[in-house]
Amino acid sequence: MSASNSGAITDTITMGKGITMTFLRDSNFLSRVHVAADAEQLYVPPHWHANHDETFRVLQGKMMYLVGKDTRIYTPDDGEVTVPRGVVHSLSSVVGIETVFEEKSTPMDDVKELFFRNLYASGQFPSNPLRLFPIIYHGDSMPSLPGGFRSIEKGLIRILGGFVSPLFGYRRELNSLKDVQ
């Protein structure tokens, strides 16, 4: 996590080489992601949310989204697109194209920001699954496994994120946004 000289955590986090996320204040949207033209590809694997709808809009450039079974490229002309809770979705940037997009969750709460701050605490997506599982367990994001058996997906995350990973010392770094301030 990047901190300023005052010790406070900044509103912008690094998601990878050339990719940043800024948490928006006084906005209808939670976050704005900037993917530089020379950035590595941003890829978020297929997942779904049990408690939140997710709305995104591309402000500049192009993003490829899988929503349900449909994959397409979204641009600023598409406006706001809402992915209802329970619908599998993923996203990836288009390599070589500078892109800016925003997203929000409904209902809007602290869960999503806390999830992202924990997920990218090291400045990139965790490569160790034991580091990833407790973050997913405490957030509203479930991996989409082949077959789409939701009870198995939830059970796996409960076991791996709630029990196995903590046995090996893996926990999320922030437990509330009060830890950020």
DOTORZA-51867 format. One record per residue: z, y, x of N, C-alpha, C, CB in turn; residue in one letter. Coordinates in pm, whole numbers, always signed. Glycine has a CB too. Example, Ala and Ser with C-alpha at 12.3 -4.5 7.8 and 13.67 -1.06 7.14 Angstrom:
<nodes>
((+780 -569 +1319) (+780 -450 +1230) (+780 -330 +1320) (+905 -447 +1131) a);
((+708 -225 +1285) (+714 -106 +1367) (+787 +3 +1290) (+572 -60 +1408) s);
</nodes>
This chain:
<nodes>
((+0 -117 +82) (+0 +0 +0) (+0 +123 +86) (+118 +0 -93) m);
((-74 +222 +46) (-78 +342 +128) (+20 +444 +74) (-221 +400 +134) s);
((+100 +498 +160) (+199 +598 +121) (+167 +729 +190) (+343 +551 +155) a);
((+201 +837 +126) (+184 +968 +189) (+303 +994 +280) (+169 +1081 +82) s);
((+301 +1106 +350) (+410 +1142 +440) (+543 +1158 +367) (+377 +1270 +513) n);
((+541 +1189 +238) (+663 +1207 +162) (+725 +1074 +122) (+637 +1291 +39) s);
((+655 +964 +146) (+707 +832 +111) (+662 +785 -26) (+857 +835 +115) g);
((+599 +871 -105) (+552 +831 -237) (+421 +754 -224) (+535 +953 -329) a);
((+399 +661 -311) (+276 +585 -313) (+167 +670 -376) (+295 +451 -389) i);
((+49 +668 -318) (-60 +752 -366) (-118 +699 -497) (-169 +761 -261) t);
((-193 +784 -565) (-260 +743 -688) (-388 +666 -661) (-291 +864 -773) d);
((-432 +659 -534) (-554 +586 -499) (-519 +469 -409) (-656 +679 -431) t);
((-573 +352 -445) (-552 +232 -364) (-686 +179 -315) (-477 +123 -445) i);
((-682 +105 -207) (-803 +43 -151) (-817 -97 -208) (-798 +40 +4) t);
((-939 -129 -254) (-967 -261 -311) (-1053 -345 -216) (-1037 -247 -446) m);
((-1099 -286 -110) (-1187 -353 -15) (-1262 -247 +63) (-1286 -450 -86) g);
((-1348 -291 +154) (-1425 -197 +236) (-1516 -111 +147) (-1509 -272 +342) k);
((-1487 +19 +145) (-1569 +112 +67) (-1542 +112 -82) (-1711 +80 +89) g);
((-1429 +52 -125) (-1398 +44 -268) (-1256 +97 -290) (-1411 -103 -321) i);
((-1243 +196 -377) (-1112 +250 -410) (-1092 +255 -561) (-1094 +389 -349) t);
((-966 +252 -600) (-928 +268 -740) (-827 +382 -747) (-867 +135 -801) m);
((-855 +477 -835) (-764 +589 -857) (-704 +575 -995) (-838 +726 -841) t);
((-571 +583 -1001) (-503 +579 -1130) (-504 +719 -1188) (-357 +525 -1117) f);
((-558 +731 -1307) (-579 +861 -1370) (-454 +901 -1446) (-702 +857 -1464) l);
((-418 +1024 -1435) (-305 +1078 -1510) (-362 +1176 -1611) (-200 +1148 -1415) r);
((-299 +1184 -1724) (-345 +1275 -1830) (-490 +1246 -1868) (-331 +1421 -1786) d);
((-521 +1118 -1883) (-656 +1076 -1918) (-650 +965 -2021) (-735 +1030 -1792) s);
((-757 +949 -2093) (-768 +840 -2188) (-793 +708 -2115) (-881 +868 -2289) n);
((-838 +714 -1990) (-866 +595 -1912) (-758 +575 -1807) (-1004 +604 -1847) f);
((-729 +450 -1774) (-624 +416 -1678) (-669 +436 -1535) (-580 +273 -1698) l);
((-792 +390 -1505) (-834 +392 -1365) (-981 +425 -1350) (-805 +258 -1299) s);
((-1013 +478 -1230) (-1152 +506 -1192) (-1177 +433 -1061) (-1180 +661 -1179) r);
((-1281 +352 -1057) (-1315 +276 -937) (-1440 +336 -876) (-1335 +125 -969) v);
((-1435 +359 -744) (-1549 +411 -671) (-1594 +304 -572) (-1514 +545 -598) h);
((-1719 +264 -583) (-1780 +168 -491) (-1887 +244 -413) (-1840 +43 -568) v);
((-1865 +263 -283) (-1961 +334 -199) (-2089 +253 -185) (-1901 +364 -59) a);
((-2199 +321 -153) (-2328 +253 -138) (-2324 +149 -26) (-2439 +355 -110) a);
((-2242 +173 +78) (-2234 +78 +189) (-2112 -15 +179) (-2230 +154 +321) d);
((-2053 -21 +61) (-1933 -104 +41) (-1969 -252 +34) (-1860 -62 -88) a);
((-1866 -333 +57) (-1884 -475 +28) (-1894 -489 -123) (-1766 -562 +87) e);
((-1946 -601 -170) (-1961 -617 -313) (-1825 -635 -379) (-2051 -737 -344) q);
((-1802 -560 -486) (-1684 -578 -569) (-1714 -692 -665) (-1646 -446 -646) l);
((-1629 -793 -666) (-1648 -904 -758) (-1513 -940 -819) (-1712 -1028 -687) y);
((-1507 -941 -950) (-1388 -984 -1023) (-1427 -1111 -1097) (-1335 -872 -1122) v);
((-1363 -1224 -1063) (-1400 -1353 -1123) (-1375 -1357 -1273) (-1324 -1465 -1055) p);
((-1438 -1452 -1341) (-1419 -1465 -1486) (-1270 -1481 -1521) (-1499 -1584 -1542) p);
((-1228 -1402 -1619) (-1090 -1403 -1664) (-1086 -1352 -1808) (-998 -1318 -1571) h);
((-968 -1358 -1869) (-950 -1306 -2003) (-808 -1252 -2016) (-977 -1415 -2110) w);
((-786 -1171 -2119) (-656 -1110 -2143) (-602 -1156 -2278) (-665 -956 -2137) h);
((-477 -1197 -2279) (-414 -1244 -2402) (-365 -1129 -2489) (-298 -1336 -2370) a);
((-324 -1017 -2428) (-257 -912 -2503) (-328 -777 -2505) (-122 -892 -2448) n);
((-438 -763 -2433) (-504 -633 -2422) (-654 -643 -2444) (-476 -570 -2287) h);
((-710 -545 -2514) (-854 -524 -2513) (-882 -441 -2387) (-906 -451 -2645) d);
((-1001 -452 -2332) (-1036 -375 -2213) (-1163 -298 -2242) (-1054 -468 -2089) e);
((-1160 -170 -2213) (-1278 -85 -2233) (-1319 -28 -2098) (-1248 +31 -2335) t);
((-1449 -31 -2071) (-1501 +25 -1946) (-1618 +117 -1978) (-1543 -87 -1848) f);
((-1646 +203 -1884) (-1766 +286 -1891) (-1811 +315 -1748) (-1740 +420 -1970) r);
((-1940 +306 -1726) (-2000 +335 -1596) (-2035 +483 -1597) (-2127 +245 -1567) v);
((-1985 +556 -1499) (-2012 +700 -1490) (-2130 +730 -1397) (-1888 +774 -1441) l);
((-2149 +642 -1298) (-2256 +660 -1199) (-2295 +523 -1147) (-2211 +755 -1082) q);
((-2422 +501 -1126) (-2468 +376 -1067) (-2485 +264 -1169) (-2373 +332 -961) g);
((-2460 +141 -1123) (-2481 +22 -1206) (-2372 -80 -1178) (-2621 -40 -1179) k);
((-2328 -149 -1283) (-2233 -259 -1270) (-2284 -376 -1352) (-2090 -218 -1318) m);
((-2270 -495 -1295) (-2308 -616 -1367) (-2183 -674 -1432) (-2378 -720 -1273) m);
((-2187 -693 -1562) (-2075 -750 -1637) (-2118 -876 -1708) (-2019 -648 -1737) y);
((-2030 -974 -1704) (-2040 -1091 -1791) (-1939 -1065 -1902) (-2011 -1230 -1713) l);
((-1983 -1064 -2025) (-1895 -1049 -2141) (-1927 -1164 -2234) (-1913 -908 -2212) v);
((-1833 -1257 -2248) (-1860 -1378 -2324) (-1962 -1461 -2248) (-1911 -1345 -2467) g);
((-2077 -1483 -2308) (-2182 -1561 -2242) (-2299 -1474 -2197) (-2233 -1669 -2335) k);
((-2287 -1343 -2219) (-2396 -1251 -2186) (-2368 -1175 -2056) (-2419 -1152 -2301) d);
((-2464 -1178 -1966) (-2455 -1101 -1842) (-2562 -994 -1846) (-2472 -1193 -1716) t);
((-2521 -871 -1814) (-2619 -763 -1808) (-2570 -652 -1717) (-2647 -707 -1948) r);
((-2662 -566 -1681) (-2632 -450 -1597) (-2601 -332 -1689) (-2752 -416 -1500) i);
((-2490 -267 -1663) (-2451 -149 -1740) (-2467 -25 -1654) (-2305 -162 -1790) y);
((-2507 +85 -1720) (-2528 +215 -1655) (-2457 +322 -1739) (-2683 +246 -1640) t);
((-2457 +447 -1695) (-2395 +553 -1775) (-2453 +565 -1916) (-2410 +684 -1703) p);
((-2578 +525 -1935) (-2640 +533 -2068) (-2574 +443 -2171) (-2785 +498 -2057) d);
((-2500 +342 -2127) (-2438 +247 -2220) (-2310 +298 -2283) (-2410 +118 -2150) d);
((-2250 +405 -2231) (-2127 +458 -2288) (-2011 +362 -2272) (-2147 +490 -2436) g);
((-1915 +370 -2363) (-1798 +283 -2357) (-1830 +145 -2413) (-1682 +345 -2435) e);
((-1782 +43 -2344) (-1801 -96 -2388) (-1662 -160 -2394) (-1897 -175 -2292) v);
((-1628 -218 -2507) (-1497 -281 -2524) (-1511 -432 -2521) (-1431 -236 -2655) t);
((-1425 -495 -2441) (-1416 -640 -2434) (-1288 -678 -2509) (-1414 -693 -2283) v);
((-1300 -743 -2625) (-1180 -779 -2701) (-1092 -880 -2627) (-1220 -835 -2837) p);
((-961 -873 -2653) (-870 -969 -2592) (-919 -1110 -2621) (-726 -949 -2645) r);
((-900 -1198 -2526) (-941 -1337 -2541) (-1083 -1366 -2500) (-923 -1377 -2682) g);
((-1166 -1263 -2479) (-1306 -1284 -2441) (-1316 -1290 -2288) (-1397 -1171 -2498) v);
((-1379 -1395 -2237) (-1397 -1410 -2093) (-1494 -1304 -2044) (-1450 -1553 -2058) v);
((-1459 -1243 -1931) (-1546 -1142 -1871) (-1525 -1139 -1720) (-1519 -1002 -1932) h);
((-1625 -1089 -1651) (-1617 -1067 -1507) (-1708 -949 -1475) (-1658 -1195 -1425) s);
((-1697 -901 -1352) (-1782 -789 -1314) (-1813 -796 -1167) (-1716 -655 -1349) l);
((-1925 -736 -1132) (-1962 -724 -990) (-2048 -600 -973) (-2039 -852 -941) s);
((-2030 -540 -856) (-2109 -422 -824) (-2247 -466 -776) (-2039 -335 -716) s);
((-2340 -373 -781) (-2475 -397 -732) (-2479 -344 -588) (-2586 -329 -824) v);
((-2500 -433 -493) (-2496 -396 -351) (-2597 -286 -321) (-2524 -519 -263) v);
((-2550 -185 -246) (-2637 -76 -203) (-2644 +41 -299) (-2773 -128 -182) g);
((-2577 +31 -414) (-2581 +140 -512) (-2440 +196 -528) (-2637 +91 -650) i);
((-2425 +325 -500) (-2295 +389 -522) (-2265 +388 -671) (-2293 +535 -466) e);
((-2144 +344 -705) (-2108 +327 -845) (-1968 +379 -870) (-2118 +179 -886) t);
((-1951 +442 -985) (-1821 +486 -1031) (-1807 +438 -1175) (-1804 +643 -1020) v);
((-1695 +370 -1203) (-1668 +329 -1340) (-1521 +345 -1371) (-1713 +184 -1364) f);
((-1490 +355 -1500) (-1352 +369 -1544) (-1320 +256 -1641) (-1328 +506 -1610) e);
((-1189 +225 -1649) (-1148 +126 -1747) (-1011 +159 -1800) (-1149 -13 -1687) e);
((-983 +105 -1918) (-853 +121 -1982) (-822 -6 -2061) (-850 +248 -2073) k);
((-697 -19 -2097) (-652 -131 -2179) (-594 -77 -2308) (-548 -218 -2104) s);
((-610 -154 -2413) (-548 -121 -2541) (-468 -243 -2587) (-656 -80 -2649) t);
((-339 -231 -2607) (-261 -109 -2595) (-246 -68 -2449) (-124 -126 -2659) p);
((-230 +63 -2427) (-213 +118 -2293) (-64 +107 -2259) (-264 +267 -2284) m);
((-35 +40 -2149) (+102 +28 -2101) (+100 +18 -1950) (+173 -97 -2164) d);
((+214 -7 -1889) (+223 -10 -1743) (+176 -142 -1681) (+365 +16 -1701) d);
((+149 -243 -1763) (+117 -376 -1712) (-6 -375 -1622) (+95 -473 -1827) v);
((-111 -308 -1664) (-238 -309 -1590) (-227 -239 -1454) (-348 -243 -1673) k);
((-164 -120 -1451) (-150 -50 -1323) (-63 -131 -1228) (-89 +91 -1346) e);
((+45 -187 -1278) (+133 -268 -1195) (+59 -390 -1141) (+257 -312 -1275) l);
((-24 -451 -1226) (-107 -565 -1186) (-198 -526 -1069) (-190 -616 -1305) f);
((-272 -416 -1084) (-365 -373 -979) (-293 -335 -851) (-449 -256 -1028) f);
((-181 -266 -862) (-106 -227 -742) (-57 -350 -666) (+13 -137 -779) r);
((-13 -452 -737) (+29 -576 -671) (-91 -653 -616) (+107 -664 -768) n);
((-199 -658 -693) (-317 -734 -653) (-378 -681 -524) (-421 -732 -763) l);
((-383 -549 -511) (-447 -489 -394) (-346 -426 -298) (-546 -384 -439) y);
((-225 -476 -297) (-120 -423 -209) (-161 -431 -62) (+11 -499 -230) a);
((-242 -530 -26) (-286 -545 +112) (-417 -471 +140) (-303 -693 +145) s);
((-475 -406 +39) (-601 -335 +57) (-723 -420 +30) (-608 -281 +195) g);
((-701 -543 -17) (-812 -630 -56) (-761 -739 -149) (-881 -693 +69) q);
((-852 -808 -214) (-817 -918 -304) (-748 -1028 -223) (-944 -973 -378) f);
((-635 -1080 -270) (-563 -1182 -193) (-648 -1307 -168) (-435 -1222 -266) p);
((-651 -1352 -43) (-727 -1472 -9) (-641 -1598 -27) (-780 -1463 +135) s);
((-510 -1581 -27) (-418 -1693 -44) (-382 -1708 -192) (-290 -1673 +43) n);
((-418 -1821 -255) (-388 -1839 -397) (-239 -1829 -428) (-441 -1972 -444) p);
((-153 -1872 -335) (-10 -1864 -361) (+37 -1719 -372) (+68 -1935 -250) l);
((-34 -1627 -308) (-5 -1484 -319) (-58 -1430 -453) (-69 -1406 -201) r);
((-168 -1485 -499) (-233 -1440 -621) (-162 -1487 -749) (-376 -1489 -623) l);
((-114 -1610 -751) (-60 -1668 -875) (+57 -1590 -936) (-16 -1807 -848) f);
((+157 -1545 -857) (+266 -1469 -922) (+220 -1335 -979) (+378 -1445 -824) p);
((+116 -1275 -918) (+63 -1149 -970) (-2 -1173 -1106) (-40 -1087 -870) i);
((-80 -1279 -1115) (-144 -1314 -1242) (-38 -1352 -1345) (-244 -1431 -1223) i);
((+61 -1428 -1304) (+168 -1474 -1394) (+237 -1356 -1462) (+271 -1558 -1316) y);
((+260 -1248 -1388) (+331 -1133 -1443) (+237 -1031 -1508) (+410 -1065 -1335) h);
((+107 -1049 -1495) (+11 -957 -1555) (-54 -1020 -1676) (-97 -916 -1453) g);
((-137 -946 -1742) (-207 -998 -1859) (-351 -1032 -1821) (-205 -895 -1975) d);
((-364 -1130 -1734) (-496 -1172 -1689) (-490 -1321 -1662) (-541 -1093 -1562) s);
((-573 -1395 -1729) (-577 -1540 -1712) (-711 -1582 -1655) (-550 -1613 -1846) m);
((-711 -1670 -1556) (-839 -1717 -1503) (-912 -1800 -1608) (-818 -1800 -1373) p);
((-1042 -1794 -1605) (-1123 -1875 -1695) (-1173 -1996 -1617) (-1242 -1794 -1755) s);
((-1123 -2112 -1655) (-1162 -2236 -1589) (-1272 -2306 -1668) (-1041 -2329 -1571) l);
((-1349 -2393 -1605) (-1452 -2467 -1679) (-1391 -2541 -1798) (-1524 -2566 -1586) p);
((-1458 -2534 -1909) (-1410 -2601 -2029) (-1341 -2508 -2126) (-1318 -2712 -1992) g);
((-1286 -2398 -2074) (-1224 -2297 -2161) (-1102 -2345 -2236) (-1323 -2249 -2257) g);
((-1020 -2430 -2175) (-899 -2477 -2240) (-785 -2379 -2212) (-861 -2621 -2192) f);
((-763 -2289 -2307) (-667 -2180 -2286) (-526 -2230 -2256) (-664 -2091 -2407) r);
((-482 -2335 -2323) (-346 -2383 -2299) (-332 -2438 -2157) (-308 -2493 -2402) s);
((-436 -2498 -2103) (-433 -2547 -1964) (-432 -2429 -1867) (-554 -2641 -1936) i);
((-514 -2326 -1895) (-519 -2208 -1809) (-382 -2138 -1806) (-628 -2109 -1858) e);
((-321 -2121 -1924) (-189 -2058 -1930) (-84 -2144 -1860) (-148 -2034 -2077) k);
((-87 -2274 -1884) (+10 -2365 -1824) (+0 -2367 -1672) (-9 -2505 -1878) g);
((-122 -2368 -1623) (-142 -2367 -1478) (-81 -2242 -1414) (-290 -2375 -1445) l);
((-104 -2129 -1475) (-51 -2003 -1421) (+102 -2001 -1432) (-112 -1882 -1495) i);
((+156 -2054 -1543) (+303 -2060 -1555) (+363 -2145 -1444) (+344 -2117 -1693) r);
((+303 -2259 -1419) (+357 -2350 -1317) (+336 -2293 -1176) (+289 -2488 -1328) i);
((+211 -2253 -1146) (+180 -2206 -1011) (+238 -2068 -981) (+31 -2203 -991) l);
((+233 -1977 -1079) (+281 -1841 -1057) (+429 -1823 -1082) (+206 -1747 -1144) g);
((+483 -1900 -1177) (+624 -1885 -1212) (+718 -1974 -1132) (+642 -1913 -1355) g);
((+666 -2087 -1079) (+754 -2182 -1010) (+710 -2215 -867) (+761 -2308 -1089) f);
((+585 -2258 -850) (+540 -2308 -719) (+535 -2195 -616) (+403 -2374 -731) v);
((+462 -2088 -645) (+450 -1978 -548) (+585 -1920 -507) (+363 -1867 -606) s);
((+677 -1893 -603) (+808 -1842 -561) (+886 -1939 -472) (+891 -1810 -684) p);
((+864 -2069 -490) (+931 -2166 -401) (+890 -2146 -255) (+898 -2309 -445) l);
((+768 -2097 -234) (+716 -2072 -100) (+734 -1926 -57) (+569 -2110 -93) f);
((+810 -1851 -136) (+842 -1713 -101) (+742 -1609 -148) (+854 -1703 +44) g);
((+646 -1647 -230) (+545 -1552 -277) (+589 -1493 -411) (+406 -1620 -291) y);
((+598 -1362 -413) (+635 -1288 -534) (+551 -1160 -536) (+789 -1256 -538) r);
((+549 -1094 -649) (+481 -966 -650) (+569 -864 -577) (+450 -919 -795) r);
((+505 -764 -521) (+578 -666 -442) (+647 -561 -528) (+485 -597 -346) e);
((+581 -519 -635) (+636 -419 -725) (+671 -486 -858) (+537 -301 -746) l);
((+789 -457 -910) (+830 -514 -1037) (+820 -415 -1152) (+970 -566 -1026) n);
((+812 -287 -1119) (+792 -184 -1220) (+728 -63 -1152) (+928 -145 -1290) s);
((+676 +27 -1234) (+615 +147 -1177) (+720 +241 -1119) (+534 +220 -1284) l);
((+846 +219 -1148) (+953 +298 -1086) (+952 +271 -934) (+1094 +262 -1148) k);
((+907 +151 -892) (+896 +119 -751) (+789 +204 -682) (+865 -28 -733) d);
((+697 +259 -760) (+586 +337 -707) (+629 +480 -677) (+468 +336 -805) v);
((+722 +533 -753) (+758 +673 -740) (+871 +698 -644) (+795 +728 -871) q);
</nodes>
